[in-house]
């Protein structure tokens, strides 16, 4: 793209120095926009990871509670024989 833009600018009689300046500034602008977009995506990914971590904790809690309930149900008939 740089060479094509540079040649297009020269084709409309813009000096090589000015054309190079335009290409450099456009390149800098594009790089800045891309970097900002990457940062936004990284922030979203970080938030999603935090959400997933929280969900994992909730699932682990539910698993423990189900295990306790299962043990209580299984122990119920046994408790009758202990008394």
mmCIF file of the N, C-alpha and C atoms, coordinates in Angstrom:
data_MODEL
# 
_entry.id   MODEL 
# 
loop_
_atom_site.group_PDB 
_atom_site.id 
_atom_site.type_symbol 
_atom_site.label_atom_id 
_atom_site.label_alt_id 
_atom_site.label_comp_id 
_atom_site.label_asym_id 
_atom_site.label_entity_id 
_atom_site.label_seq_id 
_atom_site.pdbx_PDB_ins_code 
_atom_site.Cartn_x 
_atom_site.Cartn_y 
_atom_site.Cartn_z 
_atom_site.occupancy 
_atom_site.B_iso_or_equiv 
_atom_site.pdbx_formal_charge 
_atom_site.auth_seq_id 
_atom_site.auth_comp_id 
_atom_site.auth_asym_id 
_atom_site.auth_atom_id 
_atom_site.pdbx_PDB_model_num 
ATOM 1   N N  . UNK A 1 1  ? 0.817   -1.189  0.000   1.00 0.00 ? 1  UNK A N  1 
ATOM 2   C CA . UNK A 1 1  ? 0.000   0.000   0.000   1.00 0.00 ? 1  UNK A CA 1 
ATOM 3   C C  . UNK A 1 1  ? 0.861   1.253   0.000   1.00 0.00 ? 1  UNK A C  1 
ATOM 4   N N  . UNK A 1 2  ? 1.970   1.208   0.716   1.00 0.00 ? 2  UNK A N  1 
ATOM 5   C CA . UNK A 1 2  ? 2.803   2.396   0.816   1.00 0.00 ? 2  UNK A CA 1 
ATOM 6   C C  . UNK A 1 2  ? 3.318   2.833   -0.558  1.00 0.00 ? 2  UNK A C  1 
ATOM 7   N N  . UNK A 1 3  ? 3.795   1.864   -1.327  1.00 0.00 ? 3  UNK A N  1 
ATOM 8   C CA . UNK A 1 3  ? 4.354   2.195   -2.640  1.00 0.00 ? 3  UNK A CA 1 
ATOM 9   C C  . UNK A 1 3  ? 3.253   2.690   -3.561  1.00 0.00 ? 3  UNK A C  1 
ATOM 10  N N  . UNK A 1 4  ? 2.084   2.030   -3.517  1.00 0.00 ? 4  UNK A N  1 
ATOM 11  C CA . UNK A 1 4  ? 0.963   2.443   -4.362  1.00 0.00 ? 4  UNK A CA 1 
ATOM 12  C C  . UNK A 1 4  ? 0.520   3.860   -4.007  1.00 0.00 ? 4  UNK A C  1 
ATOM 13  N N  . UNK A 1 5  ? 0.383   4.144   -2.731  1.00 0.00 ? 5  UNK A N  1 
ATOM 14  C CA . UNK A 1 5  ? -0.012  5.480   -2.302  1.00 0.00 ? 5  UNK A CA 1 
ATOM 15  C C  . UNK A 1 5  ? 1.049   6.498   -2.684  1.00 0.00 ? 5  UNK A C  1 
ATOM 16  N N  . UNK A 1 6  ? 2.294   6.146   -2.458  1.00 0.00 ? 6  UNK A N  1 
ATOM 17  C CA . UNK A 1 6  ? 3.401   7.045   -2.797  1.00 0.00 ? 6  UNK A CA 1 
ATOM 18  C C  . UNK A 1 6  ? 3.369   7.375   -4.278  1.00 0.00 ? 6  UNK A C  1 
ATOM 19  N N  . UNK A 1 7  ? 3.202   6.372   -5.119  1.00 0.00 ? 7  UNK A N  1 
ATOM 20  C CA . UNK A 1 7  ? 3.165   6.601   -6.581  1.00 0.00 ? 7  UNK A CA 1 
ATOM 21  C C  . UNK A 1 7  ? 1.932   7.409   -6.976  1.00 0.00 ? 7  UNK A C  1 
ATOM 22  N N  . UNK A 1 8  ? 0.801   7.139   -6.315  1.00 0.00 ? 8  UNK A N  1 
ATOM 23  C CA . UNK A 1 8  ? -0.412  7.901   -6.621  1.00 0.00 ? 8  UNK A CA 1 
ATOM 24  C C  . UNK A 1 8  ? -0.220  9.370   -6.277  1.00 0.00 ? 8  UNK A C  1 
ATOM 25  N N  . UNK A 1 9  ? 0.404   9.623   -5.149  1.00 0.00 ? 9  UNK A N  1 
ATOM 26  C CA . UNK A 1 9  ? 0.652   11.015  -4.757  1.00 0.00 ? 9  UNK A CA 1 
ATOM 27  C C  . UNK A 1 9  ? 1.614   11.690  -5.728  1.00 0.00 ? 9  UNK A C  1 
ATOM 28  N N  . UNK A 1 10 ? 2.618   10.959  -6.156  1.00 0.00 ? 10 UNK A N  1 
ATOM 29  C CA . UNK A 1 10 ? 3.537   11.536  -7.131  1.00 0.00 ? 10 UNK A CA 1 
ATOM 30  C C  . UNK A 1 10 ? 2.836   11.733  -8.472  1.00 0.00 ? 10 UNK A C  1 
ATOM 31  N N  . UNK A 1 11 ? 1.876   10.849  -8.752  1.00 0.00 ? 11 UNK A N  1 
ATOM 32  C CA . UNK A 1 11 ? 1.134   10.967  -10.003 1.00 0.00 ? 11 UNK A CA 1 
ATOM 33  C C  . UNK A 1 11 ? 0.306   12.233  -10.070 1.00 0.00 ? 11 UNK A C  1 
ATOM 34  N N  . UNK A 1 12 ? -0.066  12.785  -8.946  1.00 0.00 ? 12 UNK A N  1 
ATOM 35  C CA . UNK A 1 12 ? -0.803  14.055  -8.943  1.00 0.00 ? 12 UNK A CA 1 
ATOM 36  C C  . UNK A 1 12 ? 0.135   15.216  -8.613  1.00 0.00 ? 12 UNK A C  1 
ATOM 37  N N  . UNK A 1 13 ? 1.399   14.957  -8.892  1.00 0.00 ? 13 UNK A N  1 
ATOM 38  C CA . UNK A 1 13 ? 2.459   15.988  -8.821  1.00 0.00 ? 13 UNK A CA 1 
ATOM 39  C C  . UNK A 1 13 ? 2.724   16.507  -7.411  1.00 0.00 ? 13 UNK A C  1 
ATOM 40  N N  . UNK A 1 14 ? 2.723   15.595  -6.468  1.00 0.00 ? 14 UNK A N  1 
ATOM 41  C CA . UNK A 1 14 ? 3.158   15.936  -5.113  1.00 0.00 ? 14 UNK A CA 1 
ATOM 42  C C  . UNK A 1 14 ? 4.605   15.490  -5.023  1.00 0.00 ? 14 UNK A C  1 
ATOM 43  N N  . UNK A 1 15 ? 5.434   16.317  -4.436  1.00 0.00 ? 15 UNK A N  1 
ATOM 44  C CA . UNK A 1 15 ? 6.857   16.011  -4.386  1.00 0.00 ? 15 UNK A CA 1 
ATOM 45  C C  . UNK A 1 15 ? 7.111   14.711  -3.609  1.00 0.00 ? 15 UNK A C  1 
ATOM 46  N N  . UNK A 1 16 ? 8.252   14.116  -3.868  1.00 0.00 ? 16 UNK A N  1 
ATOM 47  C CA . UNK A 1 16 ? 8.617   12.859  -3.210  1.00 0.00 ? 16 UNK A CA 1 
ATOM 48  C C  . UNK A 1 16 ? 8.661   13.038  -1.694  1.00 0.00 ? 16 UNK A C  1 
ATOM 49  N N  . UNK A 1 17 ? 9.198   14.161  -1.235  1.00 0.00 ? 17 UNK A N  1 
ATOM 50  C CA . UNK A 1 17 ? 9.277   14.409  0.211   1.00 0.00 ? 17 UNK A CA 1 
ATOM 51  C C  . UNK A 1 17 ? 7.883   14.526  0.832   1.00 0.00 ? 17 UNK A C  1 
ATOM 52  N N  . UNK A 1 18 ? 7.001   15.260  0.166   1.00 0.00 ? 18 UNK A N  1 
ATOM 53  C CA . UNK A 1 18 ? 5.642   15.410  0.690   1.00 0.00 ? 18 UNK A CA 1 
ATOM 54  C C  . UNK A 1 18 ? 4.888   14.084  0.645   1.00 0.00 ? 18 UNK A C  1 
ATOM 55  N N  . UNK A 1 19 ? 5.069   13.354  -0.441  1.00 0.00 ? 19 UNK A N  1 
ATOM 56  C CA . UNK A 1 19 ? 4.409   12.050  -0.564  1.00 0.00 ? 19 UNK A CA 1 
ATOM 57  C C  . UNK A 1 19 ? 4.896   11.104  0.525   1.00 0.00 ? 19 UNK A C  1 
ATOM 58  N N  . UNK A 1 20 ? 6.182   11.124  0.790   1.00 0.00 ? 20 UNK A N  1 
ATOM 59  C CA . UNK A 1 20 ? 6.744   10.274  1.844   1.00 0.00 ? 20 UNK A CA 1 
ATOM 60  C C  . UNK A 1 20 ? 6.191   10.678  3.205   1.00 0.00 ? 20 UNK A C  1 
ATOM 61  N N  . UNK A 1 21 ? 6.040   11.972  3.443   1.00 0.00 ? 21 UNK A N  1 
ATOM 62  C CA . UNK A 1 21 ? 5.473   12.458  4.695   1.00 0.00 ? 21 UNK A CA 1 
ATOM 63  C C  . UNK A 1 21 ? 4.033   11.979  4.849   1.00 0.00 ? 21 UNK A C  1 
ATOM 64  N N  . UNK A 1 22 ? 3.254   12.069  3.789   1.00 0.00 ? 22 UNK A N  1 
ATOM 65  C CA . UNK A 1 22 ? 1.860   11.616  3.837   1.00 0.00 ? 22 UNK A CA 1 
ATOM 66  C C  . UNK A 1 22 ? 1.810   10.122  4.148   1.00 0.00 ? 22 UNK A C  1 
ATOM 67  N N  . UNK A 1 23 ? 2.624   9.344   3.459   1.00 0.00 ? 23 UNK A N  1 
ATOM 68  C CA . UNK A 1 23 ? 2.646   7.896   3.674   1.00 0.00 ? 23 UNK A CA 1 
ATOM 69  C C  . UNK A 1 23 ? 3.052   7.583   5.113   1.00 0.00 ? 23 UNK A C  1 
ATOM 70  N N  . UNK A 1 24 ? 4.079   8.251   5.615   1.00 0.00 ? 24 UNK A N  1 
ATOM 71  C CA . UNK A 1 24 ? 4.536   8.019   6.992   1.00 0.00 ? 24 UNK A CA 1 
ATOM 72  C C  . UNK A 1 24 ? 3.449   8.373   8.008   1.00 0.00 ? 24 UNK A C  1 
ATOM 73  N N  . UNK A 1 25 ? 2.777   9.493   7.800   1.00 0.00 ? 25 UNK A N  1 
ATOM 74  C CA . UNK A 1 25 ? 1.728   9.901   8.741   1.00 0.00 ? 25 UNK A CA 1 
ATOM 75  C C  . UNK A 1 25 ? 0.542   8.945   8.686   1.00 0.00 ? 25 UNK A C  1 
ATOM 76  N N  . UNK A 1 26 ? 0.191   8.509   7.493   1.00 0.00 ? 26 UNK A N  1 
ATOM 77  C CA . UNK A 1 26 ? -0.908  7.552   7.373   1.00 0.00 ? 26 UNK A CA 1 
ATOM 78  C C  . UNK A 1 26 ? -0.544  6.236   8.046   1.00 0.00 ? 26 UNK A C  1 
ATOM 79  N N  . UNK A 1 27 ? 0.688   5.799   7.844   1.00 0.00 ? 27 UNK A N  1 
ATOM 80  C CA . UNK A 1 27 ? 1.158   4.567   8.482   1.00 0.00 ? 27 UNK A CA 1 
ATOM 81  C C  . UNK A 1 27 ? 1.102   4.694   10.006  1.00 0.00 ? 27 UNK A C  1 
ATOM 82  N N  . UNK A 1 28 ? 1.529   5.825   10.533  1.00 0.00 ? 28 UNK A N  1 
ATOM 83  C CA . UNK A 1 28 ? 1.486   6.068   11.974  1.00 0.00 ? 28 UNK A CA 1 
ATOM 84  C C  . UNK A 1 28 ? 0.053   6.069   12.482  1.00 0.00 ? 28 UNK A C  1 
ATOM 85  N N  . UNK A 1 29 ? -0.833  6.703   11.725  1.00 0.00 ? 29 UNK A N  1 
ATOM 86  C CA . UNK A 1 29 ? -2.248  6.741   12.120  1.00 0.00 ? 29 UNK A CA 1 
ATOM 87  C C  . UNK A 1 29 ? -2.854  5.342   12.128  1.00 0.00 ? 29 UNK A C  1 
ATOM 88  N N  . UNK A 1 30 ? -2.602  4.572   11.096  1.00 0.00 ? 30 UNK A N  1 
ATOM 89  C CA . UNK A 1 30 ? -3.142  3.214   11.014  1.00 0.00 ? 30 UNK A CA 1 
ATOM 90  C C  . UNK A 1 30 ? -2.605  2.373   12.169  1.00 0.00 ? 30 UNK A C  1 
ATOM 91  N N  . UNK A 1 31 ? -1.321  2.494   12.445  1.00 0.00 ? 31 UNK A N  1 
ATOM 92  C CA . UNK A 1 31 ? -0.721  1.741   13.555  1.00 0.00 ? 31 UNK A CA 1 
ATOM 93  C C  . UNK A 1 31 ? -1.379  2.119   14.885  1.00 0.00 ? 31 UNK A C  1 
ATOM 94  N N  . UNK A 1 32 ? -1.636  3.406   15.068  1.00 0.00 ? 32 UNK A N  1 
ATOM 95  C CA . UNK A 1 32 ? -2.276  3.873   16.299  1.00 0.00 ? 32 UNK A CA 1 
ATOM 96  C C  . UNK A 1 32 ? -3.688  3.312   16.433  1.00 0.00 ? 32 UNK A C  1 
ATOM 97  N N  . UNK A 1 33 ? -4.445  3.347   15.352  1.00 0.00 ? 33 UNK A N  1 
ATOM 98  C CA . UNK A 1 33 ? -5.821  2.830   15.377  1.00 0.00 ? 33 UNK A CA 1 
ATOM 99  C C  . UNK A 1 33 ? -5.817  1.332   15.676  1.00 0.00 ? 33 UNK A C  1 
ATOM 100 N N  . UNK A 1 34 ? -4.926  0.613   15.024  1.00 0.00 ? 34 UNK A N  1 
ATOM 101 C CA . UNK A 1 34 ? -4.845  -0.829  15.251  1.00 0.00 ? 34 UNK A CA 1 
ATOM 102 C C  . UNK A 1 34 ? -4.468  -1.115  16.705  1.00 0.00 ? 34 UNK A C  1 
ATOM 103 N N  . UNK A 1 35 ? -3.491  -0.405  17.226  1.00 0.00 ? 35 UNK A N  1 
ATOM 104 C CA . UNK A 1 35 ? -3.074  -0.615  18.625  1.00 0.00 ? 35 UNK A CA 1 
ATOM 105 C C  . UNK A 1 35 ? -4.207  -0.316  19.599  1.00 0.00 ? 35 UNK A C  1 
ATOM 106 N N  . UNK A 1 36 ? -4.966  0.753   19.340  1.00 0.00 ? 36 UNK A N  1 
ATOM 107 C CA . UNK A 1 36 ? -6.101  1.080   20.209  1.00 0.00 ? 36 UNK A CA 1 
ATOM 108 C C  . UNK A 1 36 ? -7.163  -0.013  20.153  1.00 0.00 ? 36 UNK A C  1 
ATOM 109 N N  . UNK A 1 37 ? -7.409  -0.531  18.961  1.00 0.00 ? 37 UNK A N  1 
ATOM 110 C CA . UNK A 1 37 ? -8.395  -1.606  18.824  1.00 0.00 ? 37 UNK A CA 1 
ATOM 111 C C  . UNK A 1 37 ? -7.922  -2.873  19.516  1.00 0.00 ? 37 UNK A C  1 
ATOM 112 N N  . UNK A 1 38 ? -6.643  -3.150  19.426  1.00 0.00 ? 38 UNK A N  1 
ATOM 113 C CA . UNK A 1 38 ? -6.087  -4.325  20.104  1.00 0.00 ? 38 UNK A CA 1 
ATOM 114 C C  . UNK A 1 38 ? -6.250  -4.175  21.616  1.00 0.00 ? 38 UNK A C  1 
ATOM 115 N N  . UNK A 1 39 ? -5.983  -2.992  22.132  1.00 0.00 ? 39 UNK A N  1 
ATOM 116 C CA . UNK A 1 39 ? -6.144  -2.752  23.571  1.00 0.00 ? 39 UNK A CA 1 
ATOM 117 C C  . UNK A 1 39 ? -7.592  -2.954  23.992  1.00 0.00 ? 39 UNK A C  1 
ATOM 118 N N  . UNK A 1 40 ? -8.536  -2.503  23.168  1.00 0.00 ? 40 UNK A N  1 
ATOM 119 C CA . UNK A 1 40 ? -9.953  -2.673  23.498  1.00 0.00 ? 40 UNK A CA 1 
ATOM 120 C C  . UNK A 1 40 ? -10.323 -4.154  23.525  1.00 0.00 ? 40 UNK A C  1 
ATOM 121 N N  . UNK A 1 41 ? -9.819  -4.905  22.554  1.00 0.00 ? 41 UNK A N  1 
ATOM 122 C CA . UNK A 1 41 ? -10.104 -6.345  22.509  1.00 0.00 ? 41 UNK A CA 1 
ATOM 123 C C  . UNK A 1 41 ? -9.462  -7.045  23.700  1.00 0.00 ? 41 UNK A C  1 
ATOM 124 N N  . UNK A 1 42 ? -8.241  -6.649  24.046  1.00 0.00 ? 42 UNK A N  1 
ATOM 125 C CA . UNK A 1 42 ? -7.577  -7.245  25.212  1.00 0.00 ? 42 UNK A CA 1 
ATOM 126 C C  . UNK A 1 42 ? -8.368  -6.970  26.487  1.00 0.00 ? 42 UNK A C  1 
ATOM 127 N N  . UNK A 1 43 ? -8.909  -5.766  26.615  1.00 0.00 ? 43 UNK A N  1 
ATOM 128 C CA . UNK A 1 43 ? -9.711  -5.431  27.802  1.00 0.00 ? 43 UNK A CA 1 
ATOM 129 C C  . UNK A 1 43 ? -10.962 -6.303  27.860  1.00 0.00 ? 43 UNK A C  1 
ATOM 130 N N  . UNK A 1 44 ? -11.598 -6.509  26.717  1.00 0.00 ? 44 UNK A N  1 
ATOM 131 C CA . UNK A 1 44 ? -12.786 -7.372  26.682  1.00 0.00 ? 44 UNK A CA 1 
ATOM 132 C C  . UNK A 1 44 ? -12.422 -8.810  27.034  1.00 0.00 ? 44 UNK A C  1 
ATOM 133 N N  . UNK A 1 45 ? -11.295 -9.270  26.519  1.00 0.00 ? 45 UNK A N  1 
ATOM 134 C CA . UNK A 1 45 ? -10.856 -10.632 26.834  1.00 0.00 ? 45 UNK A CA 1 
ATOM 135 C C  . UNK A 1 45 ? -10.555 -10.787 28.319  1.00 0.00 ? 45 UNK A C  1 
ATOM 136 N N  . UNK A 1 46 ? -9.945  -9.778  28.909  1.00 0.00 ? 46 UNK A N  1 
ATOM 137 C CA . UNK A 1 46 ? -9.661  -9.813  30.343  1.00 0.00 ? 46 UNK A CA 1 
ATOM 138 C C  . UNK A 1 46 ? -10.958 -9.883  31.148  1.00 0.00 ? 46 UNK A C  1 
ATOM 139 N N  . UNK A 1 47 ? -11.948 -9.102  30.740  1.00 0.00 ? 47 UNK A N  1 
ATOM 140 C CA . UNK A 1 47 ? -13.244 -9.129  31.425  1.00 0.00 ? 47 UNK A CA 1 
ATOM 141 C C  . UNK A 1 47 ? -13.916 -10.486 31.266  1.00 0.00 ? 47 UNK A C  1 
ATOM 142 N N  . UNK A 1 48 ? -13.827 -11.049 30.074  1.00 0.00 ? 48 UNK A N  1 
ATOM 143 C CA . UNK A 1 48 ? -14.415 -12.369 29.834  1.00 0.00 ? 48 UNK A CA 1 
ATOM 144 C C  . UNK A 1 48 ? -13.715 -13.437 30.662  1.00 0.00 ? 48 UNK A C  1 
ATOM 145 N N  . UNK A 1 49 ? -12.403 -13.322 30.794  1.00 0.00 ? 49 UNK A N  1 
ATOM 146 C CA . UNK A 1 49 ? -11.658 -14.284 31.598  1.00 0.00 ? 49 UNK A CA 1 
ATOM 147 C C  . UNK A 1 49 ? -12.079 -14.205 33.061  1.00 0.00 ? 49 UNK A C  1 
ATOM 148 N N  . UNK A 1 50 ? -12.273 -12.990 33.549  1.00 0.00 ? 50 UNK A N  1 
ATOM 149 C CA . UNK A 1 50 ? -12.729 -12.820 34.937  1.00 0.00 ? 50 UNK A CA 1 
ATOM 150 C C  . UNK A 1 50 ? -14.113 -13.443 35.126  1.00 0.00 ? 50 UNK A C  1 
ATOM 151 N N  . UNK A 1 51 ? -14.979 -13.269 34.152  1.00 0.00 ? 51 UNK A N  1 
ATOM 152 C CA . UNK A 1 51 ? -16.308 -13.866 34.215  1.00 0.00 ? 51 UNK A CA 1 
ATOM 153 C C  . UNK A 1 51 ? -16.212 -15.385 34.222  1.00 0.00 ? 51 UNK A C  1 
ATOM 154 N N  . UNK A 1 52 ? -15.373 -15.931 33.365  1.00 0.00 ? 52 UNK A N  1 
ATOM 155 C CA . UNK A 1 52 ? -15.188 -17.385 33.331  1.00 0.00 ? 52 UNK A CA 1 
ATOM 156 C C  . UNK A 1 52 ? -14.633 -17.913 34.647  1.00 0.00 ? 52 UNK A C  1 
ATOM 157 N N  . UNK A 1 53 ? -13.691 -17.190 35.217  1.00 0.00 ? 53 UNK A N  1 
ATOM 158 C CA . UNK A 1 53 ? -13.129 -17.608 36.510  1.00 0.00 ? 53 UNK A CA 1 
ATOM 159 C C  . UNK A 1 53 ? -14.209 -17.615 37.594  1.00 0.00 ? 53 UNK A C  1 
ATOM 160 N N  . UNK A 1 54 ? -15.061 -16.596 37.581  1.00 0.00 ? 54 UNK A N  1 
ATOM 161 C CA . UNK A 1 54 ? -16.153 -16.538 38.559  1.00 0.00 ? 54 UNK A CA 1 
ATOM 162 C C  . UNK A 1 54 ? -17.120 -17.702 38.351  1.00 0.00 ? 54 UNK A C  1 
ATOM 163 N N  . UNK A 1 55 ? -17.423 -17.999 37.105  1.00 0.00 ? 55 UNK A N  1 
ATOM 164 C CA . UNK A 1 55 ? -18.313 -19.127 36.815  1.00 0.00 ? 55 UNK A CA 1 
ATOM 165 C C  . UNK A 1 55 ? -17.704 -20.451 37.259  1.00 0.00 ? 55 UNK A C  1 
ATOM 166 N N  . UNK A 1 56 ? -16.399 -20.594 37.078  1.00 0.00 ? 56 UNK A N  1 
ATOM 167 C CA . UNK A 1 56 ? -15.727 -21.814 37.539  1.00 0.00 ? 56 UNK A CA 1 
ATOM 168 C C  . UNK A 1 56 ? -15.879 -21.970 39.046  1.00 0.00 ? 56 UNK A C  1 
ATOM 169 N N  . UNK A 1 57 ? -15.718 -20.872 39.765  1.00 0.00 ? 57 UNK A N  1 
ATOM 170 C CA . UNK A 1 57 ? -15.873 -20.924 41.224  1.00 0.00 ? 57 UNK A CA 1 
ATOM 171 C C  . UNK A 1 57 ? -17.289 -21.322 41.607  1.00 0.00 ? 57 UNK A C  1 
ATOM 172 N N  . UNK A 1 58 ? -18.277 -20.764 40.915  1.00 0.00 ? 58 UNK A N  1 
ATOM 173 C CA . UNK A 1 58 ? -19.673 -21.111 41.199  1.00 0.00 ? 58 UNK A CA 1 
ATOM 174 C C  . UNK A 1 58 ? -19.938 -22.588 40.903  1.00 0.00 ? 58 UNK A C  1 
ATOM 175 N N  . UNK A 1 59 ? -19.401 -23.066 39.804  1.00 0.00 ? 59 UNK A N  1 
ATOM 176 C CA . UNK A 1 59 ? -19.600 -24.478 39.447  1.00 0.00 ? 59 UNK A CA 1 
ATOM 177 C C  . UNK A 1 59 ? -18.955 -25.381 40.486  1.00 0.00 ? 59 UNK A C  1 
ATOM 178 N N  . UNK A 1 60 ? -17.766 -25.026 40.938  1.00 0.00 ? 60 UNK A N  1 
ATOM 179 C CA . UNK A 1 60 ? -17.108 -25.833 41.966  1.00 0.00 ? 60 UNK A CA 1 
ATOM 180 C C  . UNK A 1 60 ? -17.933 -25.838 43.255  1.00 0.00 ? 60 UNK A C  1 
ATOM 181 N N  . UNK A 1 61 ? -18.499 -24.695 43.617  1.00 0.00 ? 61 UNK A N  1 
ATOM 182 C CA . UNK A 1 61 ? -19.336 -24.616 44.812  1.00 0.00 ? 61 UNK A CA 1 
ATOM 183 C C  . UNK A 1 61 ? -20.559 -25.527 44.665  1.00 0.00 ? 61 UNK A C  1 
ATOM 184 N N  . UNK A 1 62 ? -21.199 -25.474 43.499  1.00 0.00 ? 62 UNK A N  1 
ATOM 185 C CA . UNK A 1 62 ? -22.374 -26.316 43.259  1.00 0.00 ? 62 UNK A CA 1 
ATOM 186 C C  . UNK A 1 62 ? -21.986 -27.795 43.312  1.00 0.00 ? 62 UNK A C  1 
ATOM 187 N N  . UNK A 1 63 ? -20.831 -28.136 42.760  1.00 0.00 ? 63 UNK A N  1 
ATOM 188 C CA . UNK A 1 63 ? -20.373 -29.530 42.813  1.00 0.00 ? 63 UNK A CA 1 
ATOM 189 C C  . UNK A 1 63 ? -20.200 -29.994 44.256  1.00 0.00 ? 63 UNK A C  1 
ATOM 190 N N  . UNK A 1 64 ? -19.611 -29.158 45.094  1.00 0.00 ? 64 UNK A N  1 
ATOM 191 C CA . UNK A 1 64 ? -19.424 -29.503 46.505  1.00 0.00 ? 64 UNK A CA 1 
ATOM 192 C C  . UNK A 1 64 ? -20.770 -29.664 47.193  1.00 0.00 ? 64 UNK A C  1 
ATOM 193 N N  . UNK A 1 65 ? -21.684 -28.736 46.922  1.00 0.00 ? 65 UNK A N  1 
ATOM 194 C CA . UNK A 1 65 ? -23.000 -28.814 47.547  1.00 0.00 ? 65 UNK A CA 1 
ATOM 195 C C  . UNK A 1 65 ? -23.744 -30.079 47.108  1.00 0.00 ? 65 UNK A C  1 
ATOM 196 N N  . UNK A 1 66 ? -23.644 -30.425 45.828  1.00 0.00 ? 66 UNK A N  1 
ATOM 197 C CA . UNK A 1 66 ? -24.288 -31.649 45.353  1.00 0.00 ? 66 UNK A CA 1 
ATOM 198 C C  . UNK A 1 66 ? -23.675 -32.880 46.003  1.00 0.00 ? 66 UNK A C  1 
ATOM 199 N N  . UNK A 1 67 ? -22.369 -32.867 46.200  1.00 0.00 ? 67 UNK A N  1 
ATOM 200 C CA . UNK A 1 67 ? -21.708 -33.993 46.872  1.00 0.00 ? 67 UNK A CA 1 
ATOM 201 C C  . UNK A 1 67 ? -22.202 -34.112 48.314  1.00 0.00 ? 67 UNK A C  1 
ATOM 202 N N  . UNK A 1 68 ? -22.326 -32.986 48.992  1.00 0.00 ? 68 UNK A N  1 
ATOM 203 C CA . UNK A 1 68 ? -22.811 -32.999 50.382  1.00 0.00 ? 68 UNK A CA 1 
ATOM 204 C C  . UNK A 1 68 ? -24.245 -33.499 50.434  1.00 0.00 ? 68 UNK A C  1 
ATOM 205 N N  . UNK A 1 69 ? -25.068 -33.023 49.514  1.00 0.00 ? 69 UNK A N  1 
ATOM 206 C CA . UNK A 1 69 ? -26.468 -33.476 49.474  1.00 0.00 ? 69 UNK A CA 1 
ATOM 207 C C  . UNK A 1 69 ? -26.529 -34.977 49.185  1.00 0.00 ? 69 UNK A C  1 
ATOM 208 N N  . UNK A 1 70 ? -25.695 -35.426 48.254  1.00 0.00 ? 70 UNK A N  1 
ATOM 209 C CA . UNK A 1 70 ? -25.650 -36.856 47.938  1.00 0.00 ? 70 UNK A CA 1 
ATOM 210 C C  . UNK A 1 70 ? -25.238 -37.684 49.130  1.00 0.00 ? 70 UNK A C  1 
ATOM 211 N N  . UNK A 1 71 ? -24.241 -37.209 49.867  1.00 0.00 ? 71 UNK A N  1 
ATOM 212 C CA . UNK A 1 71 ? -23.809 -37.918 51.075  1.00 0.00 ? 71 UNK A CA 1 
ATOM 213 C C  . UNK A 1 71 ? -24.906 -37.922 52.134  1.00 0.00 ? 71 UNK A C  1 
ATOM 214 N N  . UNK A 1 72 ? -25.601 -36.794 52.266  1.00 0.00 ? 72 UNK A N  1 
ATOM 215 C CA . UNK A 1 72 ? -26.682 -36.708 53.256  1.00 0.00 ? 72 UNK A CA 1 
ATOM 216 C C  . UNK A 1 72 ? -27.804 -37.672 52.897  1.00 0.00 ? 72 UNK A C  1 
ATOM 217 N N  . UNK A 1 73 ? -28.126 -37.763 51.622  1.00 0.00 ? 73 UNK A N  1 
ATOM 218 C CA . UNK A 1 73 ? -29.177 -38.688 51.186  1.00 0.00 ? 73 UNK A CA 1 
ATOM 219 C C  . UNK A 1 73 ? -28.747 -40.127 51.435  1.00 0.00 ? 73 UNK A C  1 
ATOM 220 N N  . UNK A 1 74 ? -27.496 -40.418 51.113  1.00 0.00 ? 74 UNK A N  1 
ATOM 221 C CA . UNK A 1 74 ? -26.988 -41.777 51.310  1.00 0.00 ? 74 UNK A CA 1 
ATOM 222 C C  . UNK A 1 74 ? -26.880 -42.120 52.790  1.00 0.00 ? 74 UNK A C  1 
ATOM 223 N N  . UNK A 1 75 ? -26.530 -41.142 53.600  1.00 0.00 ? 75 UNK A N  1 
ATOM 224 C CA . UNK A 1 75 ? -26.363 -41.388 55.026  1.00 0.00 ? 75 UNK A CA 1 
ATOM 225 C C  . UNK A 1 75 ? -27.706 -41.451 55.754  1.00 0.00 ? 75 UNK A C  1 
ATOM 226 N N  . UNK A 1 76 ? -28.751 -40.914 55.159  1.00 0.00 ? 76 UNK A N  1 
ATOM 227 C CA . UNK A 1 76 ? -30.062 -40.918 55.794  1.00 0.00 ? 76 UNK A CA 1 
ATOM 228 C C  . UNK A 1 76 ? -30.513 -42.298 56.220  1.00 0.00 ? 76 UNK A C  1 
ATOM 229 N N  . UNK A 1 77 ? -30.524 -43.275 55.314  1.00 0.00 ? 77 UNK A N  1 
ATOM 230 C CA . UNK A 1 77 ? -30.934 -44.621 55.714  1.00 0.00 ? 77 UNK A CA 1 
ATOM 231 C C  . UNK A 1 77 ? -29.984 -45.246 56.730  1.00 0.00 ? 77 UNK A C  1 
ATOM 232 N N  . UNK A 1 78 ? -28.712 -44.922 56.666  1.00 0.00 ? 78 UNK A N  1 
ATOM 233 C CA . UNK A 1 78 ? -27.734 -45.463 57.602  1.00 0.00 ? 78 UNK A CA 1 
ATOM 234 C C  . UNK A 1 78 ? -27.984 -44.881 58.996  1.00 0.00 ? 78 UNK A C  1 
ATOM 235 N N  . UNK A 1 79 ? -28.349 -43.614 59.078  1.00 0.00 ? 79 UNK A N  1 
ATOM 236 C CA . UNK A 1 79 ? -28.584 -42.952 60.360  1.00 0.00 ? 79 UNK A CA 1 
ATOM 237 C C  . UNK A 1 79 ? -29.727 -43.626 61.127  1.00 0.00 ? 79 UNK A C  1 
ATOM 238 N N  . UNK A 1 80 ? -30.666 -44.193 60.422  1.00 0.00 ? 80 UNK A N  1 
ATOM 239 C CA . UNK A 1 80 ? -31.769 -44.880 61.091  1.00 0.00 ? 80 UNK A CA 1 
ATOM 240 C C  . UNK A 1 80 ? -31.271 -46.086 61.899  1.00 0.00 ? 80 UNK A C  1 
ATOM 241 N N  . UNK A 1 81 ? -30.258 -46.727 61.392  1.00 0.00 ? 81 UNK A N  1 
ATOM 242 C CA . UNK A 1 81 ? -29.726 -47.919 62.075  1.00 0.00 ? 81 UNK A CA 1 
ATOM 243 C C  . UNK A 1 81 ? -28.829 -47.558 63.249  1.00 0.00 ? 81 UNK A C  1 
ATOM 244 N N  . UNK A 1 82 ? -28.271 -46.362 63.270  1.00 0.00 ? 82 UNK A N  1 
ATOM 245 C CA . UNK A 1 82 ? -27.374 -45.962 64.338  1.00 0.00 ? 82 UNK A CA 1 
ATOM 246 C C  . UNK A 1 82 ? -28.165 -45.651 65.600  1.00 0.00 ? 82 UNK A C  1 
ATOM 247 N N  . UNK A 1 83 ? -29.301 -45.085 65.516  1.00 0.00 ? 83 UNK A N  1 
ATOM 248 C CA . UNK A 1 83 ? -30.082 -44.715 66.693  1.00 0.00 ? 83 UNK A CA 1 
ATOM 249 C C  . UNK A 1 83 ? -30.683 -45.899 67.282  1.00 0.00 ? 83 UNK A C  1 
# 
